[in-house]
């Protein structure tokens, strides 16, 4: 199974492991990357608007359902579309994928 986001291709199991590592970074737990590097991934680097920042591949905002901070990323490789949400306070991540890369395919992953 291919998964797409940022044009990365991996199995859904591997994408799940990436999300688990992001949760570990947010919890301050040891990860496969050095702490100084891992923290850059989920730290705001660019402010996009009053409620959303961008940090090395992740949009960073807050949502009521997440009880605070939420990281999200979506993307397509031209054949598939995926959307990932990470809610560190709730210690949960969600992943939606589809084999439709066009506008209807991308919309099908959005809540």
Secondary structure, DSSP 4 states (H G I P E B T S, - for coil): ---EETTEE--HHHHHHHHHHHHHHHHT---SS-HHHHHHHTS--EE-SSS-EEETTEEEEEEGGGTEEEEEEEEE-SS-EEEEEEETTTTEEEEEEES--SHHHHHHT--
